[in-house]
Amino acid sequence: MRQDIAIYTLTSELHDEHAVTTMTTAFLESLGIDYLLKGTDYSDYGSHALNLIYVRTGGTEGIFRRLLSELQNKSRRPFYLLTSGKSNSLAASMEILSFLRQHNIGGEIIHGNSDYMSRRIQLLSKVEEARKSLFGTRLGIIGAPSDWLISSHADKAKVRERLGIELIDIPMQELLDEIGESKHIYEALKTLINRHQLQGFTLRCFDLLTTVKDTGCMTLAKLNSEGYVAGCEGDVPAMLSMMIVRSLLGVSGFQANPSRINPETGEILFAHCTIPLDMVERYELDTHYESGIGTGIRGYMKEGPVTIFKVAGNLSRHFIAEGELVRNEAKPDLCRTQQVIQLLDKRLTTSYFLTNPIGNHHIIMPGHCQELLEQLLVK
């Protein structure tokens, strides 16, 4: 898939255009990326996922300053200044970035060897594509957060401002009415998804145990595997974390509780009664652990690198840790899907989980993804 990268240019009138153009062609080709070269036409600046400004020569600082107001009206994203090692490109970029910092405007110079710059641009492109996809996303809160989730609410205004996500409150009774019509939790939730134009939701699922004598575990597992975000217990920060994972990596996330922690080894046992079906190599059906009602899922995910992730409901902080899924377990005294994860940094067991956690649920995804997640959450 072609990446949506646009490159705009800044060039001093004192430099020979033919020589600069020759240098530009060689420099951009060395990066090995897909891009649209927009030159000095900034009319659609900000409309592409990643907008780069190639500072081709020195003496361009004044040109940038004159353009700044126009560019800020088009985009509020940081300025990414692409530089070469020729024609005082780097020196001019440093002066521009210093000016931006003085005015509390975000920016970054992309400079180094071709491999480094290519990797950095690819990462930024992926992150900015995710940001673009998040804007306008609608996520439902079906019922309120479960009564025990006393810290797992969200600041809707800040979520809208930072991520462009709209959080939609949907009464639990609306779902129950649909279940009464269809007799199936899956069909009822699909109706709500379509009615409210949702890309995902979190469900106060324990209410189903007392009202319809069933669980949502299998339905949530299926909907996640179909590309929706489907979270448990009305946990809004967990749902936001899952949405970020899907937009950035295109994969589902496993919402789970840390159930046992060994600070000396850095091992944590995570467990929950549902897991997206597209995350497991195989699965077994059991009852829901706490209630013994309905269906719970015991999923077995491939062992190997994983990342643990969570954002706060007001997006004021986040947690990211890389580790290894060392084994899946099936103990009878826990929620049905059980994963033992070895943290790469065992100190996090005490410095975060046991002293400063963001709620109880955390999101587990395959692969080591810390760099991408950190970049997306940069203000």
N, C-alpha and C positions, 0 to 999 in steps of 0.2 A: 504494500500500500504506500502510495506517495505521501511523504510528509508535507504538512502545510507550513513551510518555512519561507518567509519573505526576507530578502536582504536589500536594505536601502543604503545609500552611500553618502558620505561627506567628503568633499574634495576641495582643496584650496585652488583658487584660480591661478596661482603662481606656478603650479606644476603642469608639465606637458601632458595633455590629455591622452595622447597616443601611448606614451610610455606608461602612464598610470593604468590605462585600459589593459595593456599587455600584462602588467604586473597583477592586475585584478583577476584576469582569466586564469593565470597560473596559480595564484593563491587559492582561489575558490575551488578550482579543480583538485587541488591537493587535499582538500577536506573530505572528498568522497561522499558528499551528502546531496540529497535532492533539495532544490531550492528554486524560488522565483527571484530573479534579479530585477528589482524595481528601480534601481538607480536613484535619481534625485526626485522622483515622483512619489511624494509622501501622501497622496490623496486618499489612499486606502490603508494608511498606517493603522495598526491595531486590529484590523479585520482578520488577520491570519493568526493561526495558533501561536506561532513563534515569530516575532518581529525583531530582526537583527539590524543594527546600524553599523555598517562597515566604515570605520574611520580610515579612509585610504591614505590620507596625508596629514602632516602637521598644518598648522594655520587654519584649522577648521573649528576652533573653539567658539569663535564669534558666530559662525554660521549656525552651529547647534543652539547657541543661546537664543538666536532670533527665532528658531523653529520650535523652541521648547513649549511655549504656550499652546501652539497649535497641536503638537503631539500629545500633550497632556489632556487636551480636550477629546482626543480620539481614543486614548487608552490610559488606564491607571496602573498598568503593569510596570515592573521595573524596566529600566533601559539596559539592554544587552549590547555592549559595544564590542564589536568584532575587530581585532587588530592584527596586523602583520608585523614583521620585524623590519619593515622598510619605510622610508619617506617620513620618519618621525610619527608614524601611526600610533605607536604605544605612548609616546610622550603626550600627544594631543588627547588621547583617551584618558590618561591619568588626570590631566587638567579638567576635562569634562566631568569625570567621575567625582573629583574633589568638589567641583561646583555643585553637583547634584547632592552630595552629602551635606554641604553647607546649608542646603535648602530642604533637608529631610526628604529627599526623593531617592527611591531605591534604584540601584544600578549595579552592574558587574562588567568587568573587562574580561573578554574571552581571548586568551593569549597563551601561546606555548607552542609545542611542536604539533604537527598535523594530527597525529593520533590523539593527543590530549584534546585538542579543540574539537575534533570530530566526535569524540565520546561525550564531551560536555554539551555540545549542541544537540546530540541525539537524546541525552537525558533531559535537557530543558524542553526539547520538542515534545517528548512524551508527557512531561509534567504539564506543559501549557495546553496540550490536547485534552488532558484530563480536566484541567480547570475549565476549559471551554465546554466540555460535556457536562460538568456539574451544574453550570449556570442554567437556571430554569427547571432543574430537577424538582419533582414533587414527591415527598415522602410522607406517608400516612402514619399517624399515631392512633391505632385502633384500640379504643379504651384508654384509660390513663396508665402510666407506669404502675407496675405491681406495687402493692403497699410496702413491701420490704425494700424497694429500690429508692431509699430516701435521698440518695445523692445523684440519681441517674435521670435528671431532667435536662432541659436544654434552654438556652437563650435564643428564641426564634429570630430576634432582630439581628443578633451577631452572626448567627448561622447564615442568614440571608445576605448580610453585608460581606462576610468573608468568603463564602463558598457559592453564593447564588442559589442556595437550596431553600425551597419553601416547605415548611412543616405544616401538615394539614391534620387537624383534630377530627377524628371520626368516632362517633359514639359507639360503644360496644353493642348497643341494642340494634344498631343498623346491621351489623354482621349477624347477630342472632336472628333477626327477621329473615335475612337471606338464607341462613341455614335452615330455618323452618320451611322455606319455600323449596329449596333444592335438596335438602336432606344430606348435603355433602359440604364439609368445610372447604374443600378445594374449590368447588364451583362458586361458593359464596364469596370467597376471597377474590377469585378472578373477577366476579361481578363488581366488587368494590374497587379493584384496581382499574377496571375500565371506566367505571362511573366517575371516579375522582382523578383519572388520568395520572396514576401513580407509577413511578419507577421502582418503588419499594415501600415497605411499611415495617412497623414493629407492632406486635400483637400482645395484648394482655391475655396470654394464652391459658393461664391457670383458671380463668373464669369458665373456660369450656368444660373443665372437669365437673363443675357443679351444675352447669346449665344443660349441656348436651351429652354429658357422661362420656366424653371422648377427649383426645388430645390433638394438638395441631402439629405434632412432631413430623409426621410423614408429609403433610401438606407443605410445611415450611421447607423441608428437605427438597421436595420436588420443585417448588417455585424458585428457590435459589438456583437449582441446576438449570432452570429455564431462563436465567438471566436477570431475574428480579432480585432485589435485596429483601429478604424476609427474616426479620429478627424476632426474638423471643421476649416475653415478659414486659413488653412496653418499654424496654430499655432504649432510650433515644440516643445517648452517646454511642452505645454499641452499634445501633443502626447507622449512624453517621460514619462511624469507623468502617463498617462494612461497605458503605457506598463509596467512600474514598478508595478503598481497596479495589472495588470493581471498576471504577472509572480509570484508575491508574494502571492496573495490572490486567484487567479483563478476567479476573478469577473470582470465585466465591471465597468468603471467609467463614471460618468456624467460630461461632460465638460460644464461649465456654467459661466455666468457673475454675480458678485455681482451687484445687481441693486439698492438696498436700504439698508442702514445700520443705526441701532439705537445704538449709542455708550453707551447710558444709560442703555439699557436692554441687549445688546449683541446679538440682533437678526439681522440676515442678510437675505435678500431675494435674492436668486439666480434664474436666469432664462435663458433658451435657447429654441430654437425651435426644438430640437431633443434630445432624450434620448434613450439609449439602451433598446430594448424591454424586455430584460431579467432582467431589474432592476425595472420594474413597475408592480403593481397589475392589473392595467387597463390603457387604454389610449383612447384619442379621437383625431380625425383628424380636423385640422383647416388649414387656409392658413399660409404661412410664414409671420411673423409679419411685418418686415420692408417693404417688397415689396408687400404683398398681393397676391403673385404668388405661385402656386404649393401647396405643402402639408407641414404643420408643425405639430408637435406632442405635444399634451398636455398629459403628462404622470403623473400618480399618484403613487408615491413610498410609500412603507410602512413607517409609522411614527416610530421613534425610534432612536437608536444610529447611528451616522454617523461620518465620518472623512473627513476633507477638506485637500487637498494636492496639492502641486505644487513644481517643481524643476526649477531652473534657467537653461537657455540654455547652459551655460558653467559648470553647476553642482557645481558652487562655493557656492551656498546656496540653502536652501529649506524651505518650510513652511508646518507645520502639525498642525492641530487643531482638537480636538474632540468636538463633540456637539450632539444635538438632533434635528432631523427633527420633528418639532412640528406641521406643517400643510402644505398641498399642496394648492395652490391658483389658480385661473383662471381669473385674472384681464385682461381686454381687452387691456390695454395700455402697455403690456410687451410681451416679447417672451413667447411662449405658455406653456412650462413646467415651473412651478414656485414652488420653495421650500423655506419655511421659516425655517431657522436653528438657534437654540439657542446655541451659543458658551458656553462651560463650563467655559472658562475664557473670560469674556466680555472685558477685557483690550486689547485683541488682535484687537478689532475693530479699536482702535486708534494707538496702538503700531506697528501694521502691515498694516492692510488694508488701513488706511487713511494717513499713513506716510512712509511706506517702502514696498509696495507690489511688487510681482513678476508678472508683467503684469496684465491683467484683467481676463482672463479665469482661473478658478480653477477646480479641479477634486474632485467630491464628491463620496464617496463609503459607502456602509452599514457597520455598526459595528465600534467599537473603535479599531483602528489599529496603533496607534502612535508608540508603542514600536517596532513592526515589521518594519515599515517604517524607523524609526530612525536607527535601526541596519543595514538595508541594505545600508543606505547611509553613514555609517562610512567609512572613507577612509582607 
